[in-house]
Amino acid sequence: MKKYVPLVLAVMFLAGCNTIEGVGKDIKKGDETIEKAAKR
């Protein structure tokens, strides 16, 4: 699972980085994903 985290983050970043707002949302979602993985 851990080896896929960077790939997932990259896909999320590339898919939604059309605007500065999109980048902020992507970073927030990435942070939430990392937090969820760390809690496991």
PDB file of all heavy atoms in Angstrom:
ATOM      1  N   MET A   1       0.827  -1.201   0.000  1.00  0.00           N
ATOM      2  CA  MET A   1       0.000   0.000   0.000  1.00  0.00           C
ATOM      3  C   MET A   1       0.864   1.255   0.000  1.00  0.00           C
ATOM      4  O   MET A   1       0.586   2.186  -0.725  1.00  0.00           O
ATOM      5  CB  MET A   1      -0.909  -0.056   1.225  1.00  0.00           C
ATOM      6  CG  MET A   1      -1.713   1.180   1.476  1.00  0.00           C
ATOM      7  SD  MET A   1      -3.152   1.215   0.434  1.00  0.00           S
ATOM      8  CE  MET A   1      -3.888   2.718   0.943  1.00  0.00           C
ATOM      9  N   LYS A   2       1.906   1.256   0.827  1.00  0.00           N
ATOM     10  CA  LYS A   2       2.724   2.448   0.957  1.00  0.00           C
ATOM     11  C   LYS A   2       3.415   2.827  -0.337  1.00  0.00           C
ATOM     12  O   LYS A   2       3.632   3.997  -0.603  1.00  0.00           O
ATOM     13  CB  LYS A   2       3.768   2.258   2.054  1.00  0.00           C
ATOM     14  CG  LYS A   2       3.185   2.226   3.439  1.00  0.00           C
ATOM     15  CD  LYS A   2       4.267   2.090   4.472  1.00  0.00           C
ATOM     16  CE  LYS A   2       3.674   2.021   5.855  1.00  0.00           C
ATOM     17  NZ  LYS A   2       4.707   1.899   6.869  1.00  0.00           N
ATOM     18  N   LYS A   3       3.739   1.838  -1.173  1.00  0.00           N
ATOM     19  CA  LYS A   3       4.450   2.161  -2.409  1.00  0.00           C
ATOM     20  C   LYS A   3       3.542   2.861  -3.428  1.00  0.00           C
ATOM     21  O   LYS A   3       4.031   3.460  -4.366  1.00  0.00           O
ATOM     22  CB  LYS A   3       5.077   0.916  -3.018  1.00  0.00           C
ATOM     23  CG  LYS A   3       4.092  -0.134  -3.483  1.00  0.00           C
ATOM     24  CD  LYS A   3       4.822  -1.323  -4.043  1.00  0.00           C
ATOM     25  CE  LYS A   3       3.849  -2.387  -4.519  1.00  0.00           C
ATOM     26  NZ  LYS A   3       4.545  -3.532  -5.063  1.00  0.00           N
ATOM     27  N   TYR A   4       2.231   2.784  -3.234  1.00  0.00           N
ATOM     28  CA  TYR A   4       1.299   3.430  -4.162  1.00  0.00           C
ATOM     29  C   TYR A   4       0.952   4.857  -3.775  1.00  0.00           C
ATOM     30  O   TYR A   4       0.382   5.591  -4.570  1.00  0.00           O
ATOM     31  CB  TYR A   4       0.009   2.610  -4.271  1.00  0.00           C
ATOM     32  CG  TYR A   4       0.227   1.254  -4.892  1.00  0.00           C
ATOM     33  CD1 TYR A   4       0.080   0.096  -4.147  1.00  0.00           C
ATOM     34  CD2 TYR A   4       0.597   1.147  -6.220  1.00  0.00           C
ATOM     35  CE1 TYR A   4       0.287  -1.146  -4.712  1.00  0.00           C
ATOM     36  CE2 TYR A   4       0.805  -0.092  -6.802  1.00  0.00           C
ATOM     37  CZ  TYR A   4       0.655  -1.235  -6.043  1.00  0.00           C
ATOM     38  OH  TYR A   4       0.868  -2.449  -6.607  1.00  0.00           O
ATOM     39  N   VAL A   5       1.267   5.268  -2.553  1.00  0.00           N
ATOM     40  CA  VAL A   5       0.904   6.606  -2.086  1.00  0.00           C
ATOM     41  C   VAL A   5       1.482   7.701  -2.979  1.00  0.00           C
ATOM     42  O   VAL A   5       0.746   8.598  -3.406  1.00  0.00           O
ATOM     43  CB  VAL A   5       1.290   6.807  -0.605  1.00  0.00           C
ATOM     44  CG1 VAL A   5       1.092   8.244  -0.177  1.00  0.00           C
ATOM     45  CG2 VAL A   5       0.472   5.877   0.283  1.00  0.00           C
ATOM     46  N   PRO A   6       2.777   7.672  -3.333  1.00  0.00           N
ATOM     47  CA  PRO A   6       3.298   8.733  -4.214  1.00  0.00           C
ATOM     48  C   PRO A   6       2.608   8.759  -5.576  1.00  0.00           C
ATOM     49  O   PRO A   6       2.345   9.831  -6.121  1.00  0.00           O
ATOM     50  CB  PRO A   6       4.776   8.392  -4.361  1.00  0.00           C
ATOM     51  CG  PRO A   6       5.106   7.557  -3.186  1.00  0.00           C
ATOM     52  CD  PRO A   6       3.856   6.795  -2.858  1.00  0.00           C
ATOM     53  N   LEU A   7       2.283   7.594  -6.104  1.00  0.00           N
ATOM     54  CA  LEU A   7       1.600   7.532  -7.395  1.00  0.00           C
ATOM     55  C   LEU A   7       0.206   8.142  -7.301  1.00  0.00           C
ATOM     56  O   LEU A   7      -0.188   8.938  -8.159  1.00  0.00           O
ATOM     57  CB  LEU A   7       1.500   6.080  -7.870  1.00  0.00           C
ATOM     58  CG  LEU A   7       0.769   5.846  -9.179  1.00  0.00           C
ATOM     59  CD1 LEU A   7       1.471   6.574 -10.319  1.00  0.00           C
ATOM     60  CD2 LEU A   7       0.666   4.372  -9.478  1.00  0.00           C
ATOM     61  N   VAL A   8      -0.507   7.810  -6.247  1.00  0.00           N
ATOM     62  CA  VAL A   8      -1.855   8.366  -6.050  1.00  0.00           C
ATOM     63  C   VAL A   8      -1.783   9.883  -5.898  1.00  0.00           C
ATOM     64  O   VAL A   8      -2.578  10.613  -6.491  1.00  0.00           O
ATOM     65  CB  VAL A   8      -2.530   7.715  -4.822  1.00  0.00           C
ATOM     66  CG1 VAL A   8      -3.823   8.428  -4.459  1.00  0.00           C
ATOM     67  CG2 VAL A   8      -2.794   6.247  -5.084  1.00  0.00           C
ATOM     68  N   LEU A   9      -0.829  10.356  -5.132  1.00  0.00           N
ATOM     69  CA  LEU A   9      -0.677  11.798  -4.941  1.00  0.00           C
ATOM     70  C   LEU A   9      -0.348  12.496  -6.254  1.00  0.00           C
ATOM     71  O   LEU A   9      -0.882  13.564  -6.550  1.00  0.00           O
ATOM     72  CB  LEU A   9       0.407  12.087  -3.902  1.00  0.00           C
ATOM     73  CG  LEU A   9       0.091  11.663  -2.478  1.00  0.00           C
ATOM     74  CD1 LEU A   9       1.292  11.910  -1.574  1.00  0.00           C
ATOM     75  CD2 LEU A   9      -1.121  12.373  -1.951  1.00  0.00           C
ATOM     76  N   ALA A  10       0.515  11.892  -7.058  1.00  0.00           N
ATOM     77  CA  ALA A  10       0.873  12.487  -8.346  1.00  0.00           C
ATOM     78  C   ALA A  10      -0.336  12.556  -9.271  1.00  0.00           C
ATOM     79  O   ALA A  10      -0.553  13.571  -9.942  1.00  0.00           O
ATOM     80  CB  ALA A  10       2.004  11.692  -8.996  1.00  0.00           C
ATOM     81  N   VAL A  11      -1.127  11.505  -9.303  1.00  0.00           N
ATOM     82  CA  VAL A  11      -2.322  11.489 -10.162  1.00  0.00           C
ATOM     83  C   VAL A  11      -3.317  12.546  -9.706  1.00  0.00           C
ATOM     84  O   VAL A  11      -3.872  13.284 -10.525  1.00  0.00           O
ATOM     85  CB  VAL A  11      -2.964  10.086 -10.172  1.00  0.00           C
ATOM     86  CG1 VAL A  11      -4.337  10.115 -10.831  1.00  0.00           C
ATOM     87  CG2 VAL A  11      -2.061   9.098 -10.874  1.00  0.00           C
ATOM     88  N   MET A  12      -3.530  12.637  -8.395  1.00  0.00           N
ATOM     89  CA  MET A  12      -4.459  13.646  -7.877  1.00  0.00           C
ATOM     90  C   MET A  12      -3.970  15.047  -8.210  1.00  0.00           C
ATOM     91  O   MET A  12      -4.759  15.912  -8.595  1.00  0.00           O
ATOM     92  CB  MET A  12      -4.614  13.487  -6.357  1.00  0.00           C
ATOM     93  CG  MET A  12      -5.430  12.288  -5.965  1.00  0.00           C
ATOM     94  SD  MET A  12      -5.514  11.933  -4.192  1.00  0.00           S
ATOM     95  CE  MET A  12      -5.471  13.507  -3.430  1.00  0.00           C
ATOM     96  N   PHE A  13      -2.685  15.270  -8.063  1.00  0.00           N
ATOM     97  CA  PHE A  13      -2.119  16.584  -8.341  1.00  0.00           C
ATOM     98  C   PHE A  13      -2.278  16.943  -9.815  1.00  0.00           C
ATOM     99  O   PHE A  13      -2.737  18.033 -10.160  1.00  0.00           O
ATOM    100  CB  PHE A  13      -0.644  16.613  -7.948  1.00  0.00           C
ATOM    101  CG  PHE A  13       0.010  17.931  -8.217  1.00  0.00           C
ATOM    102  CD1 PHE A  13      -0.196  19.001  -7.373  1.00  0.00           C
ATOM    103  CD2 PHE A  13       0.833  18.099  -9.315  1.00  0.00           C
ATOM    104  CE1 PHE A  13       0.403  20.226  -7.612  1.00  0.00           C
ATOM    105  CE2 PHE A  13       1.438  19.323  -9.570  1.00  0.00           C
ATOM    106  CZ  PHE A  13       1.218  20.384  -8.713  1.00  0.00           C
ATOM    107  N   LEU A  14      -1.953  16.032 -10.694  1.00  0.00           N
ATOM    108  CA  LEU A  14      -2.027  16.307 -12.128  1.00  0.00           C
ATOM    109  C   LEU A  14      -3.468  16.440 -12.616  1.00  0.00           C
ATOM    110  O   LEU A  14      -3.742  17.199 -13.538  1.00  0.00           O
ATOM    111  CB  LEU A  14      -1.303  15.201 -12.911  1.00  0.00           C
ATOM    112  CG  LEU A  14       0.202  15.164 -12.704  1.00  0.00           C
ATOM    113  CD1 LEU A  14       0.783  13.924 -13.370  1.00  0.00           C
ATOM    114  CD2 LEU A  14       0.863  16.418 -13.233  1.00  0.00           C
ATOM    115  N   ALA A  15      -4.384  15.716 -11.992  1.00  0.00           N
ATOM    116  CA  ALA A  15      -5.778  15.747 -12.432  1.00  0.00           C
ATOM    117  C   ALA A  15      -6.481  17.039 -12.054  1.00  0.00           C
ATOM    118  O   ALA A  15      -7.387  17.483 -12.754  1.00  0.00           O
ATOM    119  CB  ALA A  15      -6.530  14.565 -11.830  1.00  0.00           C
ATOM    120  N   GLY A  16      -6.061  17.688 -10.951  1.00  0.00           N
ATOM    121  CA  GLY A  16      -6.820  18.829 -10.478  1.00  0.00           C
ATOM    122  C   GLY A  16      -6.047  20.121 -10.369  1.00  0.00           C
ATOM    123  O   GLY A  16      -6.505  21.046  -9.718  1.00  0.00           O
ATOM    124  N   CYS A  17      -4.901  20.225 -11.008  1.00  0.00           N
ATOM    125  CA  CYS A  17      -4.080  21.410 -10.792  1.00  0.00           C
ATOM    126  C   CYS A  17      -4.313  22.492 -11.847  1.00  0.00           C
ATOM    127  O   CYS A  17      -3.396  23.215 -12.206  1.00  0.00           O
ATOM    128  CB  CYS A  17      -2.603  21.030 -10.708  1.00  0.00           C
ATOM    129  SG  CYS A  17      -1.925  20.404 -12.234  1.00  0.00           S
ATOM    130  N   ASN A  18      -5.542  22.621 -12.320  1.00  0.00           N
ATOM    131  CA  ASN A  18      -5.838  23.646 -13.317  1.00  0.00           C
ATOM    132  C   ASN A  18      -5.764  25.058 -12.739  1.00  0.00           C
ATOM    133  O   ASN A  18      -5.467  26.005 -13.445  1.00  0.00           O
ATOM    134  CB  ASN A  18      -7.232  23.412 -13.912  1.00  0.00           C
ATOM    135  CG  ASN A  18      -7.283  22.135 -14.702  1.00  0.00           C
ATOM    136  OD1 ASN A  18      -6.296  21.713 -15.275  1.00  0.00           O
ATOM    137  ND2 ASN A  18      -8.425  21.501 -14.726  1.00  0.00           N
ATOM    138  N   THR A  19      -6.039  25.179 -11.468  1.00  0.00           N
ATOM    139  CA  THR A  19      -6.003  26.493 -10.821  1.00  0.00           C
ATOM    140  C   THR A  19      -5.272  26.387  -9.494  1.00  0.00           C
ATOM    141  O   THR A  19      -5.021  25.294  -8.998  1.00  0.00           O
ATOM    142  CB  THR A  19      -7.431  27.005 -10.544  1.00  0.00           C
ATOM    143  OG1 THR A  19      -8.041  26.134  -9.600  1.00  0.00           O
ATOM    144  CG2 THR A  19      -8.260  27.091 -11.801  1.00  0.00           C
ATOM    145  N   ILE A  20      -4.958  27.520  -8.903  1.00  0.00           N
ATOM    146  CA  ILE A  20      -4.331  27.537  -7.582  1.00  0.00           C
ATOM    147  C   ILE A  20      -5.260  26.888  -6.564  1.00  0.00           C
ATOM    148  O   ILE A  20      -4.815  26.134  -5.690  1.00  0.00           O
ATOM    149  CB  ILE A  20      -3.982  28.978  -7.160  1.00  0.00           C
ATOM    150  CG1 ILE A  20      -2.986  29.600  -8.133  1.00  0.00           C
ATOM    151  CG2 ILE A  20      -3.463  29.019  -5.732  1.00  0.00           C
ATOM    152  CD1 ILE A  20      -1.661  28.870  -8.229  1.00  0.00           C
ATOM    153  N   GLU A  21      -6.538  27.123  -6.690  1.00  0.00           N
ATOM    154  CA  GLU A  21      -7.514  26.506  -5.788  1.00  0.00           C
ATOM    155  C   GLU A  21      -7.463  24.989  -5.915  1.00  0.00           C
ATOM    156  O   GLU A  21      -7.512  24.270  -4.920  1.00  0.00           O
ATOM    157  CB  GLU A  21      -8.920  27.009  -6.102  1.00  0.00           C
ATOM    158  CG  GLU A  21      -9.982  26.460  -5.184  1.00  0.00           C
ATOM    159  CD  GLU A  21     -11.366  26.976  -5.527  1.00  0.00           C
ATOM    160  OE1 GLU A  21     -11.495  27.837  -6.419  1.00  0.00           O
ATOM    161  OE2 GLU A  21     -12.319  26.521  -4.879  1.00  0.00           O
ATOM    162  N   GLY A  22      -7.344  24.504  -7.132  1.00  0.00           N
ATOM    163  CA  GLY A  22      -7.247  23.059  -7.365  1.00  0.00           C
ATOM    164  C   GLY A  22      -6.012  22.464  -6.712  1.00  0.00           C
ATOM    165  O   GLY A  22      -6.067  21.377  -6.139  1.00  0.00           O
ATOM    166  N   VAL A  23      -4.902  23.177  -6.784  1.00  0.00           N
ATOM    167  CA  VAL A  23      -3.667  22.703  -6.157  1.00  0.00           C
ATOM    168  C   VAL A  23      -3.855  22.618  -4.646  1.00  0.00           C
ATOM    169  O   VAL A  23      -3.455  21.645  -4.015  1.00  0.00           O
ATOM    170  CB  VAL A  23      -2.474  23.621  -6.513  1.00  0.00           C
ATOM    171  CG1 VAL A  23      -1.249  23.245  -5.700  1.00  0.00           C
ATOM    172  CG2 VAL A  23      -2.171  23.555  -7.993  1.00  0.00           C
ATOM    173  N   GLY A  24      -4.480  23.631  -4.065  1.00  0.00           N
ATOM    174  CA  GLY A  24      -4.729  23.617  -2.626  1.00  0.00           C
ATOM    175  C   GLY A  24      -5.596  22.441  -2.214  1.00  0.00           C
ATOM    176  O   GLY A  24      -5.331  21.783  -1.208  1.00  0.00           O
ATOM    177  N   LYS A  25      -6.619  22.165  -2.983  1.00  0.00           N
ATOM    178  CA  LYS A  25      -7.493  21.029  -2.685  1.00  0.00           C
ATOM    179  C   LYS A  25      -6.732  19.720  -2.804  1.00  0.00           C
ATOM    180  O   LYS A  25      -6.916  18.805  -1.999  1.00  0.00           O
ATOM    181  CB  LYS A  25      -8.704  21.029  -3.620  1.00  0.00           C
ATOM    182  CG  LYS A  25      -9.699  22.128  -3.325  1.00  0.00           C
ATOM    183  CD  LYS A  25     -10.862  22.079  -4.291  1.00  0.00           C
ATOM    184  CE  LYS A  25     -11.851  23.202  -4.027  1.00  0.00           C
ATOM    185  NZ  LYS A  25     -12.960  23.179  -4.985  1.00  0.00           N
ATOM    186  N   ASP A  26      -5.890  19.613  -3.834  1.00  0.00           N
ATOM    187  CA  ASP A  26      -5.109  18.389  -4.022  1.00  0.00           C
ATOM    188  C   ASP A  26      -4.155  18.165  -2.861  1.00  0.00           C
ATOM    189  O   ASP A  26      -4.003  17.041  -2.381  1.00  0.00           O
ATOM    190  CB  ASP A  26      -4.315  18.449  -5.326  1.00  0.00           C
ATOM    191  CG  ASP A  26      -5.196  18.331  -6.551  1.00  0.00           C
ATOM    192  OD1 ASP A  26      -6.341  17.864  -6.412  1.00  0.00           O
ATOM    193  OD2 ASP A  26      -4.742  18.692  -7.643  1.00  0.00           O
ATOM    194  N   ILE A  27      -3.515  19.217  -2.397  1.00  0.00           N
ATOM    195  CA  ILE A  27      -2.585  19.094  -1.277  1.00  0.00           C
ATOM    196  C   ILE A  27      -3.338  18.669  -0.024  1.00  0.00           C
ATOM    197  O   ILE A  27      -2.880  17.794   0.722  1.00  0.00           O
ATOM    198  CB  ILE A  27      -1.821  20.407  -1.056  1.00  0.00           C
ATOM    199  CG1 ILE A  27      -0.874  20.646  -2.231  1.00  0.00           C
ATOM    200  CG2 ILE A  27      -1.060  20.391   0.266  1.00  0.00           C
ATOM    201  CD1 ILE A  27      -0.230  22.008  -2.248  1.00  0.00           C
ATOM    202  N   LYS A  28      -4.513  19.247   0.185  1.00  0.00           N
ATOM    203  CA  LYS A  28      -5.315  18.893   1.357  1.00  0.00           C
ATOM    204  C   LYS A  28      -5.744  17.427   1.287  1.00  0.00           C
ATOM    205  O   LYS A  28      -5.656  16.696   2.278  1.00  0.00           O
ATOM    206  CB  LYS A  28      -6.541  19.794   1.434  1.00  0.00           C
ATOM    207  CG  LYS A  28      -7.391  19.552   2.658  1.00  0.00           C
ATOM    208  CD  LYS A  28      -8.553  20.520   2.740  1.00  0.00           C
ATOM    209  CE  LYS A  28      -9.412  20.236   3.942  1.00  0.00           C
ATOM    210  NZ  LYS A  28     -10.573  21.120   4.017  1.00  0.00           N
ATOM    211  N   LYS A  29      -6.193  16.977   0.125  1.00  0.00           N
ATOM    212  CA  LYS A  29      -6.604  15.580  -0.021  1.00  0.00           C
ATOM    213  C   LYS A  29      -5.418  14.647   0.171  1.00  0.00           C
ATOM    214  O   LYS A  29      -5.550  13.573   0.759  1.00  0.00           O
ATOM    215  CB  LYS A  29      -7.231  15.352  -1.397  1.00  0.00           C
ATOM    216  CG  LYS A  29      -8.608  15.944  -1.528  1.00  0.00           C
ATOM    217  CD  LYS A  29      -9.182  15.686  -2.900  1.00  0.00           C
ATOM    218  CE  LYS A  29     -10.531  16.345  -3.067  1.00  0.00           C
ATOM    219  NZ  LYS A  29     -11.082  16.139  -4.414  1.00  0.00           N
ATOM    220  N   GLY A  30      -4.265  15.045  -0.346  1.00  0.00           N
ATOM    221  CA  GLY A  30      -3.070  14.239  -0.168  1.00  0.00           C
ATOM    222  C   GLY A  30      -2.704  14.118   1.292  1.00  0.00           C
ATOM    223  O   GLY A  30      -2.335  13.036   1.772  1.00  0.00           O
ATOM    224  N   ASP A  31      -2.820  15.211   2.020  1.00  0.00           N
ATOM    225  CA  ASP A  31      -2.535  15.212   3.443  1.00  0.00           C
ATOM    226  C   ASP A  31      -3.500  14.286   4.179  1.00  0.00           C
ATOM    227  O   ASP A  31      -3.094  13.512   5.046  1.00  0.00           O
ATOM    228  CB  ASP A  31      -2.626  16.631   3.993  1.00  0.00           C
ATOM    229  CG  ASP A  31      -2.278  16.711   5.461  1.00  0.00           C
ATOM    230  OD1 ASP A  31      -1.287  16.067   5.864  1.00  0.00           O
ATOM    231  OD2 ASP A  31      -2.983  17.414   6.206  1.00  0.00           O
ATOM    232  N   GLU A  32      -4.762  14.346   3.828  1.00  0.00           N
ATOM    233  CA  GLU A  32      -5.757  13.483   4.462  1.00  0.00           C
ATOM    234  C   GLU A  32      -5.470  12.013   4.175  1.00  0.00           C
ATOM    235  O   GLU A  32      -5.607  11.165   5.055  1.00  0.00           O
ATOM    236  CB  GLU A  32      -7.159  13.857   3.986  1.00  0.00           C
ATOM    237  CG  GLU A  32      -7.624  15.216   4.489  1.00  0.00           C
ATOM    238  CD  GLU A  32      -8.909  15.686   3.839  1.00  0.00           C
ATOM    239  OE1 GLU A  32      -9.427  15.002   2.931  1.00  0.00           O
ATOM    240  OE2 GLU A  32      -9.390  16.759   4.225  1.00  0.00           O
ATOM    241  N   THR A  33      -5.045  11.717   2.953  1.00  0.00           N
ATOM    242  CA  THR A  33      -4.719  10.345   2.582  1.00  0.00           C
ATOM    243  C   THR A  33      -3.533   9.838   3.393  1.00  0.00           C
ATOM    244  O   THR A  33      -3.553   8.699   3.884  1.00  0.00           O
ATOM    245  CB  THR A  33      -4.387  10.261   1.076  1.00  0.00           C
ATOM    246  OG1 THR A  33      -5.503  10.752   0.332  1.00  0.00           O
ATOM    247  CG2 THR A  33      -4.077   8.843   0.652  1.00  0.00           C
ATOM    248  N   ILE A  34      -2.527  10.667   3.548  1.00  0.00           N
ATOM    249  CA  ILE A  34      -1.355  10.288   4.325  1.00  0.00           C
ATOM    250  C   ILE A  34      -1.728  10.079   5.789  1.00  0.00           C
ATOM    251  O   ILE A  34      -1.280   9.107   6.421  1.00  0.00           O
ATOM    252  CB  ILE A  34      -0.235  11.343   4.182  1.00  0.00           C
ATOM    253  CG1 ILE A  34       0.291  11.316   2.751  1.00  0.00           C
ATOM    254  CG2 ILE A  34       0.883  11.093   5.186  1.00  0.00           C
ATOM    255  CD1 ILE A  34       1.206  12.468   2.407  1.00  0.00           C
ATOM    256  N   GLU A  35      -2.571  10.939   6.335  1.00  0.00           N
ATOM    257  CA  GLU A  35      -3.012  10.790   7.722  1.00  0.00           C
ATOM    258  C   GLU A  35      -3.772   9.479   7.918  1.00  0.00           C
ATOM    259  O   GLU A  35      -3.567   8.766   8.904  1.00  0.00           O
ATOM    260  CB  GLU A  35      -3.880  11.960   8.143  1.00  0.00           C
ATOM    261  CG  GLU A  35      -3.114  13.242   8.378  1.00  0.00           C
ATOM    262  CD  GLU A  35      -4.008  14.383   8.829  1.00  0.00           C
ATOM    263  OE1 GLU A  35      -5.183  14.146   9.140  1.00  0.00           O
ATOM    264  OE2 GLU A  35      -3.505  15.509   8.866  1.00  0.00           O
ATOM    265  N   LYS A  36      -4.651   9.143   6.990  1.00  0.00           N
ATOM    266  CA  LYS A  36      -5.402   7.906   7.093  1.00  0.00           C
ATOM    267  C   LYS A  36      -4.475   6.706   7.031  1.00  0.00           C
ATOM    268  O   LYS A  36      -4.642   5.730   7.761  1.00  0.00           O
ATOM    269  CB  LYS A  36      -6.452   7.807   5.970  1.00  0.00           C
ATOM    270  CG  LYS A  36      -7.624   8.714   6.172  1.00  0.00           C
ATOM    271  CD  LYS A  36      -8.600   8.592   5.021  1.00  0.00           C
ATOM    272  CE  LYS A  36      -9.744   9.585   5.138  1.00  0.00           C
ATOM    273  NZ  LYS A  36     -10.660   9.488   3.991  1.00  0.00           N
ATOM    274  N   ALA A  37      -3.475   6.747   6.152  1.00  0.00           N
ATOM    275  CA  ALA A  37      -2.533   5.642   6.029  1.00  0.00           C
ATOM    276  C   ALA A  37      -1.682   5.519   7.288  1.00  0.00           C
ATOM    277  O   ALA A  37      -1.358   4.410   7.719  1.00  0.00           O
ATOM    278  CB  ALA A  37      -1.643   5.855   4.811  1.00  0.00           C
ATOM    279  N   ALA A  38      -1.343   6.643   7.897  1.00  0.00           N
ATOM    280  CA  ALA A  38      -0.515   6.622   9.103  1.00  0.00           C
ATOM    281  C   ALA A  38      -1.274   6.058  10.295  1.00  0.00           C
ATOM    282  O   ALA A  38      -0.667   5.455  11.190  1.00  0.00           O
ATOM    283  CB  ALA A  38      -0.021   8.030   9.413  1.00  0.00           C
ATOM    284  N   LYS A  39      -2.569   6.240  10.325  1.00  0.00           N
ATOM    285  CA  LYS A  39      -3.384   5.750  11.447  1.00  0.00           C
ATOM    286  C   LYS A  39      -3.546   4.230  11.414  1.00  0.00           C
ATOM    287  O   LYS A  39      -3.867   3.626  12.411  1.00  0.00           O
ATOM    288  CB  LYS A  39      -4.755   6.407  11.445  1.00  0.00           C
ATOM    289  CG  LYS A  39      -4.694   7.860  11.846  1.00  0.00           C
ATOM    290  CD  LYS A  39      -6.062   8.491  11.863  1.00  0.00           C
ATOM    291  CE  LYS A  39      -5.977   9.965  12.232  1.00  0.00           C
ATOM    292  NZ  LYS A  39      -7.291  10.602  12.229  1.00  0.00           N
ATOM    293  N   ARG A  40      -3.308   3.617  10.265  1.00  0.00           N
ATOM    294  CA  ARG A  40      -3.481   2.162  10.139  1.00  0.00           C
ATOM    295  C   ARG A  40      -2.351   1.434  10.749  1.00  0.00           C
ATOM    296  O   ARG A  40      -1.389   1.441  11.050  1.00  0.00           O
ATOM    297  CB  ARG A  40      -3.604   1.761   8.689  1.00  0.00           C
ATOM    298  CG  ARG A  40      -4.890   2.263   8.092  1.00  0.00           C
ATOM    299  CD  ARG A  40      -5.016   1.803   6.703  1.00  0.00           C
ATOM    300  NE  ARG A  40      -6.246   2.354   6.145  1.00  0.00           N
ATOM    301  CZ  ARG A  40      -6.673   2.081   4.955  1.00  0.00           C
ATOM    302  NH1 ARG A  40      -6.010   1.291   4.161  1.00  0.00           N
ATOM    303  NH2 ARG A  40      -7.785   2.601   4.521  1.00  0.00           N
TER     304      ARG A  40
END
